[in-house]
């Protein structure tokens, strides 16, 4: 049994702060990285995050907001976009501009297809047209277990 004092690496989020909300971003900075996957299952996610964390800390920056958007480009690759607290000079910085709609879900990853179907219905009901759909896995498996909740957000740029 794990001790209650065990370190938590992922910030706890309140899903109500994100659920069914459209955010307007103007040049919101994200650092882009690539994660190898096997049939969509991330293989080197942790090491990629640690490398980015080290890079940001060296520049006095962080990703304290905790947004890490995943773009599954194939069964073998996933691009991730991690929000940073301010832009900095780096070839891997991507600026997000526009309206982004988020809907939050909780549960086991086996329900992802159900969440995606529900998300598409919600987007349609709002008369949005979505592009660039991203998954936001709000915590690592260790922290999800510690918190007792596995929140997943689905974001997309909408117009």
Buried (B, 14 or more C-beta within 10 A) or exposed (E): EEEEEEEEEBEEBEBEEBBEEEBEBEEBBBBBBEBEBEEBEBEEBEEBBEEBBEBBEEEEBBBEEBBBBBBBEEEEEBBBBBBBEEBBEBEEBBEBEBEBBBBBBBEEBEBBEEBBEBBBEBBEEEEBEBEBBBBBBBBBEBBBEBBEBBBBBBBBBBE
